[in-house]
Amino acid sequence: MTFSPAPDFTTRPTLSGSFGMSASTHWLATASAQSVLERGGNAFDAAVAGAFVLHVVEPHLNGPGGDMVGVFATAGGAPTVLIGQGPAPAAASAAAYRELGLTLVPGAGALAAAIPGAVDAWFLLLRDHGTWELADALALAIDYARHGHPVLPRVRETIERMRPLFDEHWPTSSALWSGYDGTMPELAHTFERLAASEGDSREERIDAARAAWREGFVSRAIVDFVRTPHRHSDGGDYAGVLTADDFAGFGACYERPVTIEFRGHSIVKAGAWGQGPALLQMLGMLDGCDDIDPSSPEGVHTILEVEKLAMADREAWCGDVPDVPLDTLLSSGYLASRRLLVSDAASLEFRPGTVPGRRPFLPPLTVGTSGVGEPTVTKEGVVRGDTCHIDVIDRWGNIVSATPSGGWLQSSPAIPGLGFSLGTRLQMTWLQDGAPATLTPGRRPRTTLSPTLVVRDGIAVTALGSPGGDQQDTWQLLYLLRTMVGGYSPQQAIDAPSFHTTSFPDSFWPRQWEPGGAVVEGRLGDTVIDSLVARGHVVTRADDWSLGRLSAVGVDEHGMLWAAANPRGSQGYAAGR
């Protein structure tokens, strides 16, 4: 099998050095993380500092009221998953929501809020694996929130699009974002109160901040506020269901990852409560295919068909339930049988696999045009949000990849006095009984957040990820193929033309799918695109530089550290030395 040669030109170099590397979806978060490394902090100190800066500078893409998933390894240690995805509240059940007349969990409003998990997860990581005081790790975010930062045009555009809803239905958001000038005094005050938590040791001070979040002033303000009905994306007015007991009962934690071997490497993902196993299935199916070049007509077709099969299995089998048949789904025999379904023509069907003695869940299939990224939809129109990502590796070999999301400014009314909104991750659950992702109290929604580690010879050598909702793993797939099979450098792989399938139910309200849908960057080329159309793919030609916001860091076979970041949108950057 031959691969298209890597391009000679890249938009930026793959950075190389020996001290430490940071990469993220915003240059200020990257610079903040790198500044922590320069002042003696490790990768975990740096990731926490950068993540809280992301809460400030990308408020249309994430916030403290949202969630995160991380995967990390200490120097020489085994990969570990950091769970910052909160579960459904005790009163959030499919039956209860159906009694409200709902057929889907709304895409905006507090009914869609899982218990916020991002902040507690970052605090846990800092306590257990960092070295810095919480106040020092939050100082950069507090400074940007208190004194201002350059405001992205997309933030202003999002606020303007949301203004009619804010003014008519979400007055707390109207008050928070009217006249926005880059300062966020309420959020700065929230972070300052958390940073001032007291204790006799660094660990006790961090635990005190966790208690303030889960059982103190933060949880009280949220619980009190969501009791008041407010407008949701379906046009109805409902109260939220989060309680003080929900907050107090959830704590971020760790778990072992799931992996698959591919071309001499272990690909490391979070478990079946996320979509990570779908990426592992894609790699397992493609490993036995003849042409998997993401730049050739045959390769692009094969990749799209494999993506459809893996995402159908995600919908049919995966969720926060104890009986996900993951051993079967990742077995070589099962993947070989799925690979045989790839034909010369594009499939327009939803085709989950079969597991002995089990019946796959078949979701409601509503045909529509799926979006790019993570949409928060209001009745007045479609307002698209997305996600953030950060990767850090330090000179000792600590490495972390994390994808924070949710709690966008457009996701739910702002909580008075706190300066942020709740997330909407429960929209990824179904209100039909019997699904692995049925809305169930105490269960996590099947999140799309999906960071990745790559391990070689027992050592984590790459951390990567991307925003993009359902597309996170399809875009990361292309990076892995190009670097691990095609011999591309990290920056060459990130720069290369991207594409993905939309031929599966979208995880975001209103949960539509586009049979045979394929979204491609135009620079994939007419030869490839015309071939896809001829094979029956329903092709949407996106802008030439529009799909994916990947970043990555790692260490090469010579022990040299490296970093690369996405040029699309002129926002993501890598830094290091």
LUMKEGU-738813 format. One record per residue (C-alpha): residue number from 1; x, y, z. Coordinates in pm, whole numbers, plus 50000, padded with zeros to 5 digits. Example, Ala and Ser with C-alpha at 12.3 -4.5 7.8 and 13.67 -1.06 7.14 Angstrom:
BEGIN
{1; {51230; 49550; 50780}};
{2; {51367; 49894; 50714}};
//
This chain:
BEGIN
{1; {50000; 50000; 50000}};
{2; {50133; 50345; 49907}};
{3; {50045; 50672; 50078}};
{4; {50026; 51012; 49916}};
{5; {50351; 51195; 49994}};
{6; {50347; 51443; 50277}};
{7; {50339; 51804; 50157}};
{8; {50663; 51999; 50161}};
{9; {50490; 52310; 50291}};
{10; {50329; 52341; 50635}};
{11; {50153; 52642; 50782}};
{12; {50386; 52628; 51083}};
{13; {50677; 52406; 51182}};
{14; {50643; 52110; 51412}};
{15; {50807; 52261; 51719}};
{16; {51096; 52069; 51870}};
{17; {51286; 52101; 52198}};
{18; {51391; 51931; 52518}};
{19; {51234; 52137; 52797}};
{20; {50855; 52123; 52757}};
{21; {50575; 52165; 52505}};
{22; {50218; 52299; 52517}};
{23; {49946; 52316; 52253}};
{24; {49583; 52421; 52268}};
{25; {49294; 52578; 52082}};
{26; {49382; 52932; 52196}};
{27; {49717; 53104; 52197}};
{28; {49667; 53255; 52544}};
{29; {49600; 52915; 52699}};
{30; {49908; 52772; 52528}};
{31; {50122; 53064; 52644}};
{32; {49984; 53033; 52997}};
{33; {50058; 52661; 53015}};
{34; {50407; 52712; 52879}};
{35; {50474; 52990; 53129}};
{36; {50396; 52746; 53411}};
{37; {50652; 52500; 53273}};
{38; {50906; 52781; 53252}};
{39; {50851; 52858; 53620}};
{40; {50913; 52502; 53734}};
{41; {50565; 52358; 53718}};
{42; {50502; 52017; 53569}};
{43; {50266; 51919; 53288}};
{44; {49971; 51887; 53526}};
{45; {50023; 52232; 53681}};
{46; {50049; 52373; 53328}};
{47; {49739; 52195; 53196}};
{48; {49528; 52318; 53488}};
{49; {49644; 52677; 53444}};
{50; {49583; 52664; 53070}};
{51; {49241; 52505; 53112}};
{52; {49112; 52780; 53338}};
{53; {49239; 53037; 53090}};
{54; {49032; 52857; 52826}};
{55; {48726; 52909; 53048}};
{56; {48791; 53283; 53023}};
{57; {48907; 53337; 52665}};
{58; {48674; 53087; 52491}};
{59; {48346; 53137; 52684}};
{60; {48144; 53045; 52375}};
{61; {48317; 52705; 52370}};
{62; {48347; 52601; 52736}};
{63; {48299; 52715; 53092}};
{64; {48330; 52607; 53456}};
{65; {47972; 52477; 53450}};
{66; {48062; 52219; 53187}};
{67; {48259; 51899; 53175}};
{68; {48594; 51757; 53067}};
{69; {48762; 51428; 52990}};
{70; {49137; 51383; 53024}};
{71; {49385; 51105; 52966}};
{72; {49734; 51133; 53111}};
{73; {50045; 50948; 53217}};
{74; {50300; 51036; 53478}};
{75; {50665; 50994; 53376}};
{76; {50703; 50626; 53295}};
{77; {50358; 50548; 53436}};
{78; {50055; 50377; 53291}};
{79; {49792; 50589; 53112}};
{80; {49497; 50694; 53325}};
{81; {49161; 50850; 53241}};
{82; {49051; 51158; 53436}};
{83; {48672; 51172; 53458}};
{84; {48528; 51520; 53471}};
{85; {48199; 51412; 53316}};
{86; {47923; 51442; 53573}};
{87; {47621; 51211; 53571}};
{88; {47252; 51290; 53540}};
{89; {47090; 51435; 53854}};
{90; {46867; 51214; 54069}};
{91; {46550; 51369; 53924}};
{92; {46663; 51346; 53561}};
{93; {46503; 51034; 53419}};
{94; {46360; 50949; 53080}};
{95; {46016; 50896; 53233}};
{96; {46020; 51230; 53415}};
{97; {46120; 51418; 53102}};
{98; {45860; 51240; 52893}};
{99; {45597; 51352; 53143}};
{100; {45694; 51709; 53052}};
{101; {45594; 51630; 52695}};
{102; {45952; 51599; 52571}};
{103; {46070; 51347; 52313}};
{104; {46432; 51467; 52326}};
{105; {46638; 51634; 52597}};
{106; {46654; 52002; 52496}};
{107; {46979; 52137; 52357}};
{108; {46976; 52448; 52575}};
{109; {46849; 52508; 52927}};
{110; {46908; 52357; 53270}};
{111; {46711; 52037; 53203}};
{112; {47006; 51938; 52983}};
{113; {47263; 51996; 53258}};
{114; {47456; 51704; 53399}};
{115; {47626; 51763; 53733}};
{116; {47915; 51997; 53641}};
{117; {48241; 51803; 53653}};
{118; {48518; 52005; 53489}};
{119; {48633; 52217; 53783}};
{120; {48640; 51930; 54031}};
{121; {48839; 51718; 53785}};
{122; {49102; 51986; 53731}};
{123; {49131; 52037; 54106}};
{124; {49171; 51662; 54157}};
{125; {49446; 51642; 53894}};
{126; {49629; 51935; 54050}};
{127; {49604; 51787; 54399}};
{128; {49725; 51440; 54307}};
{129; {49979; 51505; 54033}};
{130; {50061; 51875; 54030}};
{131; {50301; 52071; 54246}};
{132; {50157; 52423; 54245}};
{133; {49922; 52590; 54488}};
{134; {49570; 52634; 54356}};
{135; {49596; 53012; 54386}};
{136; {49904; 53012; 54162}};
{137; {49743; 52781; 53906}};
{138; {49435; 53007; 53885}};
{139; {49626; 53336; 53886}};
{140; {49652; 53373; 53509}};
{141; {49282; 53302; 53450}};
{142; {49188; 53544; 53726}};
{143; {49408; 53813; 53573}};
{144; {49250; 53774; 53228}};
{145; {48900; 53771; 53376}};
{146; {48963; 54069; 53605}};
{147; {49164; 54292; 53371}};
{148; {49055; 54175; 53027}};
{149; {49188; 53989; 52726}};
{150; {49161; 54016; 52347}};
{151; {48807; 53916; 52255}};
{152; {48768; 53672; 51969}};
{153; {48537; 53793; 51689}};
{154; {48346; 53465; 51723}};
{155; {48264; 53548; 52086}};
{156; {48111; 53881; 51985}};
{157; {47922; 53714; 51699}};
{158; {47781; 53452; 51936}};
{159; {47666; 53715; 52184}};
{160; {47497; 53913; 51907}};
{161; {47318; 53606; 51772}};
{162; {47197; 53521; 52120}};
{163; {47094; 53874; 52213}};
{164; {46721; 53838; 52128}};
{165; {46696; 53525; 52344}};
{166; {46899; 53687; 52623}};
{167; {46690; 54003; 52623}};
{168; {46353; 53827; 52611}};
{169; {46410; 53509; 52812}};
{170; {46753; 53497; 52982}};
{171; {46789; 53831; 53163}};
{172; {47088; 53713; 53370}};
{173; {47277; 53638; 53049}};
{174; {47171; 53971; 52904}};
{175; {47312; 54147; 53210}};
{176; {47636; 53948; 53199}};
{177; {47717; 53983; 52830}};
{178; {47574; 54324; 52736}};
{179; {47862; 54558; 52672}};
{180; {48114; 54276; 52703}};
{181; {48466; 54419; 52685}};
{182; {48681; 54119; 52766}};
{183; {48654; 54151; 53141}};
{184; {48457; 53897; 53345}};
{185; {48445; 54033; 53701}};
{186; {48190; 53783; 53834}};
{187; {48393; 53489; 53709}};
{188; {48713; 53645; 53845}};
{189; {48546; 53675; 54186}};
{190; {48435; 53310; 54173}};
{191; {48788; 53193; 54096}};
{192; {48932; 53421; 54365}};
{193; {48700; 53276; 54629}};
{194; {48797; 52923; 54529}};
{195; {49167; 53013; 54527}};
{196; {49140; 53158; 54879}};
{197; {49027; 52825; 55031}};
{198; {49219; 52747; 55347}};
{199; {49392; 52436; 55484}};
{200; {49711; 52323; 55653}};
{201; {49867; 52178; 55338}};
{202; {49852; 52227; 54963}};
{203; {49632; 51919; 54931}};
{204; {49395; 52034; 55206}};
{205; {49361; 52376; 55046}};
{206; {49268; 52217; 54715}};
{207; {49019; 51986; 54888}};
{208; {48869; 52290; 55059}};
{209; {48817; 52449; 54718}};
{210; {48655; 52129; 54595}};
{211; {48419; 52145; 54894}};
{212; {48339; 52509; 54818}};
{213; {48246; 52406; 54468}};
{214; {48049; 52093; 54551}};
{215; {47887; 52189; 54882}};
{216; {47951; 52559; 54931}};
{217; {47878; 52890; 54762}};
{218; {47896; 52761; 54403}};
{219; {47651; 52472; 54434}};
{220; {47411; 52681; 54646}};
{221; {47398; 52958; 54386}};
{222; {47335; 52713; 54102}};
{223; {47068; 52510; 54283}};
{224; {46883; 52821; 54395}};
{225; {46885; 52971; 54047}};
{226; {46772; 52673; 53839}};
{227; {46452; 52638; 54043}};
{228; {46309; 52924; 53837}};
{229; {46165; 52807; 53502}};
{230; {46338; 52947; 53196}};
{231; {46326; 52905; 52818}};
{232; {46473; 52587; 52668}};
{233; {46562; 52513; 52306}};
{234; {46230; 52341; 52232}};
{235; {46045; 52664; 52315}};
{236; {45918; 52545; 52654}};
{237; {45984; 52693; 52997}};
{238; {46106; 52448; 53262}};
{239; {46289; 52452; 53592}};
{240; {46614; 52264; 53628}};
{241; {46640; 51957; 53848}};
{242; {46990; 51988; 54000}};
{243; {46993; 51968; 54381}};
{244; {47245; 52017; 54657}};
{245; {47258; 51641; 54706}};
{246; {47349; 51596; 54338}};
{247; {47645; 51829; 54375}};
{248; {47764; 51683; 54703}};
{249; {47736; 51327; 54575}};
{250; {47959; 51365; 54270}};
{251; {48337; 51375; 54272}};
{252; {48578; 51353; 53982}};
{253; {48777; 51029; 53970}};
{254; {49014; 50813; 53767}};
{255; {48971; 50490; 53575}};
{256; {49168; 50259; 53351}};
{257; {49147; 50333; 52979}};
{258; {49062; 50105; 52688}};
{259; {49319; 50040; 52417}};
{260; {49383; 49876; 52083}};
{261; {49712; 49790; 51915}};
{262; {49776; 49961; 51582}};
{263; {50099; 49955; 51387}};
{264; {50323; 49893; 51687}};
{265; {50147; 50141; 51915}};
{266; {49873; 50130; 52176}};
{267; {49597; 50385; 52119}};
{268; {49451; 50488; 52455}};
{269; {49096; 50618; 52505}};
{270; {48832; 50660; 52775}};
{271; {48574; 50383; 52811}};
{272; {48237; 50314; 52655}};
{273; {48066; 50599; 52845}};
{274; {48238; 50812; 52580}};
{275; {48289; 50768; 52209}};
{276; {48657; 50671; 52232}};
{277; {48596; 50301; 52157}};
{278; {48457; 50406; 51818}};
{279; {48801; 50537; 51721}};
{280; {48957; 50211; 51833}};
{281; {48708; 50021; 51616}};
{282; {48788; 50241; 51318}};
{283; {49158; 50166; 51350}};
{284; {49093; 49795; 51398}};
{285; {48879; 49774; 51085}};
{286; {49116; 49984; 50874}};
{287; {49417; 49778; 50980}};
{288; {49302; 49503; 50744}};
{289; {49206; 49723; 50448}};
{290; {49416; 49766; 50135}};
{291; {49398; 50143; 50090}};
{292; {49363; 50369; 50395}};
{293; {49526; 50681; 50252}};
{294; {49313; 50984; 50356}};
{295; {49412; 51156; 50031}};
{296; {49324; 50887; 49773}};
{297; {48974; 50825; 49632}};
{298; {48968; 50464; 49750}};
{299; {49117; 50548; 50089}};
{300; {48872; 50829; 50164}};
{301; {48577; 50609; 50065}};
{302; {48700; 50322; 50283}};
{303; {48757; 50550; 50582}};
{304; {48409; 50703; 50552}};
{305; {48248; 50359; 50536}};
{306; {48440; 50237; 50840}};
{307; {48346; 50552; 51032}};
{308; {47977; 50480; 50967}};
{309; {48007; 50126; 51102}};
{310; {48192; 50233; 51417}};
{311; {47951; 50517; 51490}};
{312; {47654; 50286; 51444}};
{313; {47807; 50056; 51705}};
{314; {47859; 50355; 51932}};
{315; {47488; 50432; 51918}};
{316; {47373; 50071; 51950}};
{317; {47604; 49944; 52223}};
{318; {47790; 50218; 52412}};
{319; {47691; 50413; 52721}};
{320; {47743; 50433; 53095}};
{321; {47606; 50084; 53157}};
{322; {47782; 49778; 53299}};
{323; {47707; 49541; 53013}};
{324; {47868; 49710; 52713}};
{325; {48014; 49417; 52512}};
{326; {48343; 49599; 52467}};
{327; {48559; 49286; 52446}};
{328; {48349; 49170; 52152}};
{329; {48333; 49511; 51983}};
{330; {48713; 49542; 51988}};
{331; {48792; 49179; 51907}};
{332; {48976; 49098; 51585}};
{333; {48707; 48857; 51469}};
{334; {48424; 49105; 51517}};
{335; {48618; 49385; 51346}};
{336; {48704; 49155; 51056}};
{337; {48335; 49075; 51008}};
{338; {48246; 49444; 51012}};
{339; {48522; 49520; 50762}};
{340; {48357; 49287; 50512}};
{341; {48057; 49523; 50494}};
{342; {48264; 49787; 50317}};
{343; {48176; 49772; 49948}};
{344; {48254; 49987; 49645}};
{345; {47938; 50195; 49699}};
{346; {47849; 50430; 49982}};
{347; {47609; 50283; 50236}};
{348; {47298; 50483; 50313}};
{349; {47196; 50254; 50598}};
{350; {47240; 50257; 50974}};
{351; {47418; 49924; 51034}};
{352; {47517; 49834; 51391}};
{353; {47678; 49496; 51443}};
{354; {47531; 49195; 51618}};
{355; {47651; 49046; 51944}};
{356; {47552; 48689; 52036}};
{357; {47253; 48682; 52268}};
{358; {47201; 49058; 52247}};
{359; {46984; 49289; 52044}};
{360; {47132; 49626; 51937}};
{361; {46951; 49946; 52025}};
{362; {46815; 50117; 51716}};
{363; {46775; 50491; 51777}};
{364; {46505; 50708; 51623}};
{365; {46642; 50811; 51284}};
{366; {46540; 51165; 51194}};
{367; {46680; 51274; 50860}};
{368; {46833; 51619; 50849}};
{369; {47156; 51798; 50779}};
{370; {47400; 51726; 51058}};
{371; {47627; 52004; 51171}};
{372; {47998; 52054; 51216}};
{373; {48100; 52068; 51580}};
{374; {47876; 52085; 51882}};
{375; {47553; 52279; 51830}};
{376; {47350; 52452; 52093}};
{377; {47017; 52512; 51922}};
{378; {46760; 52772; 52019}};
{379; {46409; 52789; 51884}};
{380; {46499; 53121; 51723}};
{381; {46773; 52960; 51515}};
{382; {47083; 52748; 51518}};
{383; {47374; 52876; 51727}};
{384; {47678; 52657; 51710}};
{385; {47920; 52610; 51992}};
{386; {48212; 52378; 52010}};
{387; {48479; 52268; 52254}};
{388; {48838; 52333; 52357}};
{389; {49146; 52115; 52384}};
{390; {49486; 52129; 52554}};
{391; {49795; 51905; 52549}};
{392; {50112; 51939; 52760}};
{393; {50432; 51735; 52797}};
{394; {50716; 51827; 53032}};
{395; {51088; 51748; 53048}};
{396; {51029; 51468; 53299}};
{397; {50791; 51280; 53069}};
{398; {50460; 51370; 53229}};
{399; {50200; 51408; 52954}};
{400; {49833; 51506; 52949}};
{401; {49561; 51543; 52686}};
{402; {49232; 51700; 52791}};
{403; {48913; 51817; 52624}};
{404; {48706; 52065; 52828}};
{405; {48364; 52164; 52698}};
{406; {48009; 52260; 52788}};
{407; {47886; 52551; 52992}};
{408; {47896; 52776; 52687}};
{409; {47755; 53126; 52722}};
{410; {47477; 53016; 52484}};
{411; {47392; 52689; 52661}};
{412; {47188; 52805; 52960}};
{413; {47107; 53126; 53153}};
{414; {47408; 53268; 53339}};
{415; {47415; 53194; 53712}};
{416; {47395; 53529; 53898}};
{417; {47706; 53606; 54097}};
{418; {47912; 53324; 53946}};
{419; {47963; 53450; 53592}};
{420; {47909; 53127; 53401}};
{421; {47640; 52896; 53263}};
{422; {47558; 52530; 53307}};
{423; {47638; 52267; 53045}};
{424; {47396; 52070; 52829}};
{425; {47556; 51726; 52808}};
{426; {47232; 51538; 52888}};
{427; {47110; 51615; 52535}};
{428; {47330; 51320; 52433}};
{429; {47095; 51080; 52611}};
{430; {46780; 50924; 52468}};
{431; {46435; 50939; 52624}};
{432; {46353; 50594; 52482}};
{433; {46390; 50309; 52730}};
{434; {46637; 50031; 52660}};
{435; {46919; 50233; 52505}};
{436; {47271; 50212; 52649}};
{437; {47249; 50592; 52667}};
{438; {46892; 50629; 52802}};
{439; {46864; 50924; 53042}};
{440; {46905; 50762; 53383}};
{441; {46974; 50920; 53725}};
{442; {47334; 50872; 53831}};
{443; {47456; 50768; 53487}};
{444; {47688; 50974; 53272}};
{445; {47565; 51081; 52931}};
{446; {47768; 50923; 52654}};
{447; {47996; 51217; 52596}};
{448; {48166; 51309; 52270}};
{449; {48472; 51443; 52457}};
{450; {48753; 51216; 52345}};
{451; {49122; 51297; 52406}};
{452; {49386; 51043; 52303}};
{453; {49723; 50911; 52416}};
{454; {49954; 50701; 52200}};
{455; {50188; 50459; 52377}};
{456; {50502; 50300; 52230}};
{457; {50704; 50038; 52417}};
{458; {50513; 50113; 52736}};
{459; {50577; 50491; 52727}};
{460; {50316; 50753; 52637}};
{461; {50466; 50932; 52337}};
{462; {50179; 51141; 52198}};
{463; {49888; 51339; 52341}};
{464; {49633; 51472; 52093}};
{465; {49274; 51576; 52055}};
{466; {49032; 51811; 51889}};
{467; {48705; 51992; 51949}};
{468; {48422; 51898; 51719}};
{469; {48156; 51695; 51896}};
{470; {48089; 51371; 51710}};
{471; {48372; 51454; 51469}};
{472; {48646; 51456; 51733}};
{473; {48745; 51096; 51669}};
{474; {48697; 51101; 51293}};
{475; {48941; 51393; 51268}};
{476; {49187; 51232; 51508}};
{477; {49167; 50916; 51299}};
{478; {49310; 51100; 50999}};
{479; {49597; 51234; 51210}};
{480; {49683; 50886; 51336}};
{481; {49674; 50733; 50988}};
{482; {49890; 51004; 50838}};
{483; {50153; 50999; 51112}};
{484; {50162; 50626; 51192}};
{485; {50114; 50486; 50840}};
{486; {50191; 50770; 50602}};
{487; {50499; 50902; 50779}};
{488; {50370; 51259; 50802}};
{489; {50509; 51492; 51064}};
{490; {50259; 51608; 51328}};
{491; {50214; 51950; 51165}};
{492; {50183; 51797; 50818}};
{493; {49909; 51568; 50948}};
{494; {49719; 51851; 51116}};
{495; {49744; 52072; 50808}};
{496; {49634; 51803; 50563}};
{497; {49280; 51814; 50415}};
{498; {49011; 51680; 50644}};
{499; {48672; 51511; 50608}};
{500; {48416; 51313; 50809}};
{501; {48088; 51126; 50784}};
{502; {47753; 51258; 50906}};
{503; {47577; 50927; 50839}};
{504; {47480; 50854; 51201}};
{505; {47254; 51025; 51459}};
{506; {47407; 51350; 51580}};
{507; {47470; 51355; 51955}};
{508; {47326; 51706; 51981}};
{509; {46969; 51826; 51973}};
{510; {46770; 51774; 51752}};
{511; {46960; 51445; 51700}};
{512; {46940; 51427; 51319}};
{513; {47140; 51226; 51070}};
{514; {47218; 51246; 50700}};
{515; {47223; 50903; 50531}};
{516; {47544; 50875; 50330}};
{517; {47650; 51223; 50436}};
{518; {48014; 51322; 50396}};
{519; {48161; 51665; 50472}};
{520; {48494; 51739; 50302}};
{521; {48734; 52028; 50280}};
{522; {48738; 52151; 49921}};
{523; {49115; 52116; 49893}};
{524; {49075; 51739; 49918}};
{525; {49052; 51787; 49542}};
{526; {48805; 51739; 49261}};
{527; {48935; 51392; 49174}};
{528; {48864; 51258; 49521}};
{529; {48538; 51449; 49567}};
{530; {48399; 51348; 49226}};
{531; {48486; 50986; 49305}};
{532; {48293; 51007; 49632}};
{533; {47988; 51146; 49455}};
{534; {48010; 50871; 49194}};
{535; {48012; 50609; 49470}};
{536; {47690; 50752; 49618}};
{537; {47820; 50967; 49904}};
{538; {47609; 51275; 49977}};
{539; {47894; 51523; 49975}};
{540; {47899; 51867; 50134}};
{541; {48201; 52067; 50025}};
{542; {48316; 52276; 50323}};
{543; {48562; 52563; 50311}};
{544; {48919; 52463; 50236}};
{545; {49039; 52521; 50594}};
{546; {48739; 52451; 50816}};
{547; {48732; 52096; 50956}};
{548; {48914; 52010; 51276}};
{549; {49097; 52197; 51550}};
{550; {49360; 51939; 51641}};
{551; {49661; 51991; 51861}};
{552; {49925; 51744; 51973}};
{553; {50242; 51713; 52177}};
{554; {50481; 51424; 52222}};
{555; {50830; 51282; 52229}};
{556; {51010; 51121; 51935}};
{557; {51226; 50810; 51922}};
{558; {51534; 51020; 52000}};
{559; {51385; 51168; 52316}};
{560; {51317; 51508; 52162}};
{561; {50990; 51678; 52258}};
{562; {50763; 51822; 51990}};
{563; {50432; 52009; 51949}};
{564; {50194; 52106; 51670}};
{565; {49862; 52289; 51647}};
{566; {49581; 52366; 51408}};
{567; {49607; 52671; 51180}};
{568; {49236; 52677; 51093}};
{569; {49080; 52993; 51232}};
{570; {49422; 53137; 51327}};
{571; {49353; 53066; 51693}};
{572; {49520; 52741; 51803}};
{573; {49891; 52751; 51877}};
{574; {50175; 52540; 52007}};
{575; {50470; 52664; 52212}};
{576; {50776; 52511; 52367}};
{577; {51150; 52497; 52389}};
//
